[in-house]
């Protein structure tokens, strides 16, 4: 079986955090003189955000050694309604 290799482009663009993968906002690197002041001001706020949960699986595939596996993803990205159902089921089983 071949070695799992990290995609180097993805490794430079994403960082693993406790909440998921962090990414930096786009359109802030060059040609800033052509962009309106309002757009530059709005891009300035924050600077980084988390990768959307629908795209996390793609990032995990690009970065196999990040410590996040598809199995962990299934546990981590569960909707609040599903979490409430699971908690209710566990409480019902323990009684």
Secondary structure as UniProt FT lines:
FT   HELIX           8..13
FT   STRAND          14..16
FT   STRAND          21..24
FT   TURN            32..33
FT   HELIX           37..44
FT   STRAND          48..50
FT   TURN            53..55
FT   HELIX           56..62
FT   TURN            64..65
FT   HELIX           70..76
FT   HELIX           80..94
//
